[in-house]
Amino acid sequence: MTTQTRAARLGQIVLFGLGAGLGTGALSVLIGAVLAGGLTRSGAATALGWGGLGLTFLAGAIIYSQNGQRQIETGMRARLGEGYRAPGLPWAQILTALIGAGVLFLGQFALR
């Protein structure tokens, strides 16, 4: 197993974020076009806004879930008399979702 540099890992997160943004954007524009009965510029911008909002909520849900899990694990370990240092937030997943949301919001801004 080879080690990965910090720059390579950051580049991978950005690449995954761009992929998440483009994939979510394509899906949200497709759904918006089907629901509206056609594709317009303002409809695509609105769909990209909703997709970006969805990815932003996804990042928040990851944080919320991780904090809840941390509290449960800490409480269970405290009852057993064990000290426990909970793991940190999964920043790779959070940043991937937020970068994807940023891509969609930029696309929305460009279409307006």
Z-matrix of the N, CA and C atoms (Angstrom, degrees):
N
C 1 1.448
C 2 1.527 1 108.08
N 3 1.303 2 116.42 1 129.17
C 4 1.456 3 120.39 2 179.52
C 5 1.521 4 109.88 3 -93.81
N 6 1.314 5 115.25 4 151.87
C 7 1.459 6 119.30 5 177.93
C 8 1.521 7 109.22 6 -84.01
N 9 1.292 8 115.55 7 153.95
C 10 1.457 9 121.55 8 -177.69
C 11 1.526 10 108.36 9 -114.26
N 12 1.333 11 116.07 10 131.76
C 13 1.455 12 119.13 11 179.65
C 14 1.518 13 109.69 12 -73.16
N 15 1.312 14 114.75 13 162.48
C 16 1.463 15 120.45 14 179.88
C 17 1.526 16 110.79 15 -63.21
N 18 1.326 17 116.80 16 -40.31
C 19 1.466 18 120.77 17 179.73
C 20 1.527 19 111.02 18 -65.15
N 21 1.330 20 116.77 19 -39.41
C 22 1.463 21 119.98 20 178.69
C 23 1.523 22 110.39 21 -66.35
N 24 1.312 23 117.38 22 -40.59
C 25 1.468 24 121.08 23 178.60
C 26 1.522 25 110.74 24 -65.59
N 27 1.329 26 117.18 25 -41.91
C 28 1.455 27 120.95 26 177.98
C 29 1.534 28 110.63 27 -64.23
N 30 1.319 29 116.70 28 -41.21
C 31 1.456 30 120.58 29 176.27
C 32 1.518 31 111.91 30 -61.79
N 33 1.333 32 116.76 31 -38.52
C 34 1.458 33 121.21 32 177.69
C 35 1.524 34 110.96 33 -65.83
N 36 1.318 35 117.58 34 -40.75
C 37 1.465 36 121.13 35 178.50
C 38 1.526 37 110.53 36 -64.23
N 39 1.343 38 116.39 37 -42.98
C 40 1.466 39 119.74 38 178.50
C 41 1.525 40 110.63 39 -63.79
N 42 1.328 41 117.05 40 -42.46
C 43 1.463 42 120.85 41 178.66
C 44 1.528 43 111.49 42 -62.27
N 45 1.326 44 116.52 43 -43.73
C 46 1.467 45 120.09 44 177.17
C 47 1.525 46 111.15 45 -65.16
N 48 1.329 47 117.05 46 -37.30
C 49 1.464 48 121.03 47 177.60
C 50 1.516 49 111.32 48 -63.59
N 51 1.336 50 116.47 49 -43.24
C 52 1.463 51 120.10 50 176.92
C 53 1.526 52 110.97 51 -62.80
N 54 1.322 53 115.90 52 -41.60
C 55 1.466 54 119.73 53 177.55
C 56 1.516 55 112.28 54 -64.07
N 57 1.329 56 115.92 55 -41.31
C 58 1.467 57 119.57 56 178.06
C 59 1.519 58 110.67 57 -64.21
N 60 1.334 59 116.52 58 -40.60
C 61 1.460 60 120.36 59 179.15
C 62 1.522 61 111.89 60 -65.60
N 63 1.329 62 116.44 61 -45.84
C 64 1.463 63 119.56 62 -178.87
C 65 1.530 64 111.52 63 -67.22
N 66 1.313 65 116.57 64 -41.13
C 67 1.464 66 119.73 65 178.54
C 68 1.522 67 112.47 66 -65.66
N 69 1.316 68 116.06 67 -46.08
C 70 1.460 69 120.31 68 178.59
C 71 1.524 70 110.64 69 -65.94
N 72 1.332 71 116.28 70 -37.80
C 73 1.463 72 119.98 71 177.99
C 74 1.516 73 112.16 72 -63.03
N 75 1.333 74 116.45 73 -45.21
C 76 1.462 75 119.87 74 178.95
C 77 1.527 76 110.78 75 -62.89
N 78 1.312 77 116.53 76 -42.25
C 79 1.465 78 120.24 77 179.92
C 80 1.521 79 111.57 78 -66.69
N 81 1.321 80 117.42 79 -42.60
C 82 1.464 81 119.43 80 -178.53
C 83 1.526 82 111.44 81 -69.25
N 84 1.340 83 118.43 82 -37.48
C 85 1.467 84 120.91 83 176.89
C 86 1.527 85 110.09 84 -66.84
N 87 1.324 86 117.20 85 -39.77
C 88 1.468 87 120.54 86 177.91
C 89 1.522 88 111.04 87 -63.16
N 90 1.312 89 117.28 88 -45.15
C 91 1.468 90 120.79 89 178.82
C 92 1.526 91 110.19 90 -64.57
N 93 1.337 92 116.88 91 -42.11
C 94 1.463 93 120.00 92 178.11
C 95 1.513 94 112.49 93 -62.89
N 96 1.336 95 116.66 94 -38.87
C 97 1.465 96 120.20 95 179.25
C 98 1.526 97 111.15 96 -67.69
N 99 1.313 98 116.99 97 -39.46
C 100 1.474 99 120.45 98 178.98
C 101 1.520 100 110.10 99 -66.68
N 102 1.322 101 117.52 100 -43.67
C 103 1.457 102 120.47 101 -178.23
C 104 1.525 103 112.57 102 -69.75
N 105 1.341 104 116.80 103 -33.71
C 106 1.463 105 120.04 104 -178.71
C 107 1.528 106 112.40 105 -87.71
N 108 1.307 107 117.26 106 -10.97
C 109 1.455 108 120.50 107 -179.77
C 110 1.521 109 112.91 108 81.48
N 111 1.288 110 118.16 109 13.99
C 112 1.457 111 122.81 110 178.55
C 113 1.504 112 110.72 111 168.97
N 114 1.318 113 115.30 112 169.28
C 115 1.458 114 120.18 113 -176.92
C 116 1.518 115 109.76 114 -112.26
N 117 1.317 116 115.33 115 121.43
C 118 1.458 117 121.69 116 174.15
C 119 1.519 118 108.49 117 -121.11
N 120 1.308 119 115.38 118 165.55
C 121 1.458 120 120.28 119 179.44
C 122 1.530 121 111.57 120 -62.89
N 123 1.306 122 117.03 121 -45.77
C 124 1.469 123 119.64 122 179.99
C 125 1.526 124 111.25 123 -69.67
N 126 1.325 125 116.77 124 -33.35
C 127 1.466 126 119.86 125 176.66
C 128 1.519 127 111.77 126 -66.47
N 129 1.340 128 116.26 127 -39.19
C 130 1.471 129 119.86 128 177.34
C 131 1.525 130 110.40 129 -66.76
N 132 1.343 131 117.14 130 -39.72
C 133 1.464 132 120.42 131 178.42
C 134 1.521 133 111.00 132 -63.61
N 135 1.314 134 116.23 133 -41.79
C 136 1.464 135 120.03 134 178.07
C 137 1.525 136 110.96 135 -64.29
N 138 1.327 137 116.83 136 -41.98
C 139 1.465 138 120.90 137 179.51
C 140 1.525 139 110.75 138 -63.80
N 141 1.335 140 117.01 139 -40.43
C 142 1.460 141 119.57 140 177.85
C 143 1.527 142 111.44 141 -65.20
N 144 1.319 143 116.35 142 -36.26
C 145 1.463 144 119.74 143 175.95
C 146 1.517 145 112.16 144 -62.75
N 147 1.333 146 116.08 145 -42.61
C 148 1.467 147 119.28 146 178.24
C 149 1.524 148 111.37 147 -67.09
N 150 1.325 149 116.68 148 -38.40
C 151 1.467 150 119.56 149 176.97
C 152 1.517 151 111.86 150 -63.86
N 153 1.345 152 116.93 151 -42.05
C 154 1.456 153 120.82 152 177.01
C 155 1.514 154 112.12 153 -63.86
N 156 1.327 155 115.69 154 -39.27
C 157 1.457 156 119.80 155 177.20
C 158 1.530 157 110.73 156 -63.91
N 159 1.317 158 116.21 157 -39.75
C 160 1.472 159 120.29 158 177.86
C 161 1.521 160 112.08 159 -62.50
N 162 1.331 161 116.97 160 -43.01
C 163 1.467 162 119.46 161 178.62
C 164 1.526 163 111.71 162 -68.49
N 165 1.326 164 117.08 163 -33.75
C 166 1.465 165 120.06 164 176.24
C 167 1.525 166 110.30 165 -65.54
N 168 1.322 167 116.84 166 -42.87
C 169 1.461 168 120.05 167 176.15
C 170 1.521 169 111.43 168 -64.44
N 171 1.324 170 117.12 169 -34.41
C 172 1.460 171 120.46 170 176.93
C 173 1.528 172 110.76 171 -61.68
N 174 1.327 173 116.73 172 -44.10
C 175 1.472 174 119.99 173 177.68
C 176 1.529 175 110.39 174 -61.05
N 177 1.330 176 116.88 175 -42.69
C 178 1.461 177 120.42 176 177.57
C 179 1.520 178 112.50 177 -63.98
N 180 1.326 179 116.42 178 -38.17
C 181 1.468 180 120.28 179 179.07
C 182 1.527 181 111.23 180 -66.48
N 183 1.321 182 116.71 181 -36.16
C 184 1.468 183 120.08 182 177.25
C 185 1.522 184 109.84 183 -63.50
N 186 1.326 185 116.85 184 -44.74
C 187 1.462 186 121.02 185 179.47
C 188 1.524 187 110.78 186 -64.02
N 189 1.327 188 116.47 187 -46.09
C 190 1.462 189 121.43 188 -179.69
C 191 1.529 190 111.01 189 -60.71
N 192 1.315 191 116.40 190 -44.85
C 193 1.455 192 121.10 191 -179.50
C 194 1.524 193 111.43 192 -64.18
N 195 1.315 194 116.41 193 -43.32
C 196 1.459 195 120.16 194 -179.23
C 197 1.521 196 111.31 195 -65.04
N 198 1.325 197 116.97 196 -40.33
C 199 1.465 198 119.79 197 178.50
C 200 1.520 199 111.20 198 -66.57
N 201 1.327 200 118.09 199 -39.14
C 202 1.463 201 120.82 200 177.03
C 203 1.514 202 111.51 201 -63.89
N 204 1.335 203 116.07 202 -43.03
C 205 1.464 204 120.38 203 178.98
C 206 1.528 205 110.82 204 -63.66
N 207 1.326 206 115.99 205 -38.63
C 208 1.466 207 120.65 206 179.61
C 209 1.521 208 110.48 207 -63.27
N 210 1.346 209 117.64 208 -43.02
C 211 1.457 210 120.68 209 -179.82
C 212 1.522 211 111.44 210 -65.38
N 213 1.306 212 116.93 211 -40.67
C 214 1.464 213 120.30 212 179.22
C 215 1.526 214 110.51 213 -63.70
N 216 1.327 215 116.34 214 -47.97
C 217 1.463 216 120.57 215 -178.30
C 218 1.530 217 111.75 216 -63.91
N 219 1.325 218 116.41 217 -41.36
C 220 1.466 219 120.17 218 178.98
C 221 1.525 220 110.89 219 -64.49
N 222 1.334 221 117.05 220 -42.13
C 223 1.461 222 120.80 221 178.10
C 224 1.512 223 112.60 222 -63.26
N 225 1.328 224 116.94 223 -42.02
C 226 1.467 225 120.24 224 179.43
C 227 1.528 226 111.12 225 -65.60
N 228 1.307 227 116.77 226 -41.67
C 229 1.459 228 119.98 227 179.74
C 230 1.527 229 111.40 228 -69.04
N 231 1.339 230 116.96 229 -35.02
C 232 1.468 231 120.06 230 179.49
C 233 1.524 232 110.71 231 -64.95
N 234 1.325 233 117.27 232 -36.48
C 235 1.467 234 119.85 233 178.15
C 236 1.520 235 111.74 234 -64.44
N 237 1.333 236 115.56 235 -29.05
C 238 1.459 237 119.86 236 178.92
C 239 1.527 238 112.23 237 -86.72
N 240 1.325 239 116.46 238 -3.22
C 241 1.454 240 120.47 239 179.74
C 242 1.518 241 113.44 240 80.67
N 243 1.318 242 116.95 241 17.97
C 244 1.461 243 120.64 242 -179.66
C 245 1.520 244 110.40 243 -100.11
N 246 1.300 245 115.07 244 141.99
C 247 1.451 246 119.38 245 171.03
C 248 1.525 247 108.32 246 -80.79
N 249 1.309 248 116.29 247 147.27
C 250 1.460 249 118.18 248 -176.54
C 251 1.524 250 109.44 249 -150.30
N 252 1.285 251 115.94 250 128.54
C 253 1.456 252 121.34 251 174.63
C 254 1.520 253 106.61 252 -106.96
N 255 1.313 254 115.11 253 110.49
C 256 1.459 255 120.61 254 -176.58
C 257 1.526 256 110.53 255 -68.25
N 258 1.309 257 116.48 256 147.89
C 259 1.467 258 118.88 257 176.91
C 260 1.522 259 110.49 258 -66.09
N 261 1.309 260 115.93 259 157.72
C 262 1.456 261 121.25 260 -179.60
C 263 1.525 262 111.86 261 -74.21
N 264 1.295 263 113.86 262 -177.14
C 265 1.460 264 119.59 263 179.40
C 266 1.527 265 110.54 264 -71.13
N 267 1.315 266 117.76 265 149.25
C 268 1.472 267 120.89 266 177.14
C 269 1.533 268 110.24 267 -78.47
N 270 1.322 269 115.34 268 80.41
C 271 1.466 270 120.28 269 -172.63
C 272 1.517 271 113.14 270 -62.18
N 273 1.314 272 118.38 271 -30.65
C 274 1.468 273 119.68 272 -179.83
C 275 1.524 274 110.61 273 -62.07
N 276 1.310 275 117.50 274 -46.29
C 277 1.462 276 121.04 275 -179.81
C 278 1.528 277 111.22 276 -68.18
N 279 1.318 278 116.65 277 -40.30
C 280 1.465 279 120.46 278 -179.52
C 281 1.526 280 110.28 279 -64.69
N 282 1.328 281 116.55 280 -47.04
C 283 1.461 282 120.21 281 -179.60
C 284 1.522 283 111.90 282 -66.46
N 285 1.323 284 117.35 283 -35.24
C 286 1.459 285 120.18 284 177.14
C 287 1.523 286 110.52 285 -60.80
N 288 1.321 287 116.87 286 -46.76
C 289 1.463 288 120.33 287 179.14
C 290 1.523 289 111.59 288 -64.98
N 291 1.325 290 117.26 289 -40.67
C 292 1.460 291 120.07 290 -178.53
C 293 1.534 292 112.23 291 -71.12
N 294 1.322 293 117.86 292 -35.89
C 295 1.462 294 120.46 293 175.92
C 296 1.524 295 109.72 294 -66.34
N 297 1.332 296 116.91 295 -41.86
C 298 1.464 297 120.36 296 176.00
C 299 1.521 298 111.88 297 -60.77
N 300 1.330 299 116.83 298 -41.24
C 301 1.462 300 120.67 299 177.66
C 302 1.521 301 110.57 300 -64.48
N 303 1.318 302 116.65 301 -39.86
C 304 1.459 303 120.16 302 177.54
C 305 1.514 304 112.28 303 -61.86
N 306 1.327 305 116.58 304 -39.71
C 307 1.467 306 120.51 305 177.06
C 308 1.526 307 110.24 306 -61.33
N 309 1.318 308 116.67 307 -43.39
C 310 1.463 309 120.23 308 -179.26
C 311 1.521 310 111.66 309 -68.14
N 312 1.319 311 117.54 310 -39.99
C 313 1.463 312 119.85 311 178.74
C 314 1.532 313 111.16 312 -67.25
N 315 1.330 314 117.35 313 -35.64
C 316 1.465 315 120.16 314 174.88
C 317 1.533 316 110.73 315 -65.26
N 318 1.323 317 115.92 316 -40.62
C 319 1.465 318 119.76 317 176.54
C 320 1.514 319 111.92 318 -63.22
N 321 1.317 320 116.03 319 -40.12
C 322 1.459 321 120.24 320 177.19
C 323 1.524 322 110.81 321 -63.63
N 324 1.324 323 116.66 322 -43.28
C 325 1.450 324 121.52 323 179.66
C 326 1.535 325 110.61 324 -63.18
N 327 1.328 326 116.64 325 -39.05
C 328 1.456 327 120.62 326 -179.72
C 329 1.529 328 112.38 327 -68.08
N 330 1.322 329 116.95 328 -30.77
C 331 1.459 330 120.31 329 -178.62
C 332 1.529 331 112.76 330 -83.64
N 333 1.298 332 118.61 331 -17.27
C 334 1.482 333 120.79 332 -178.36
C 335 1.485 334 111.57 333 -84.35
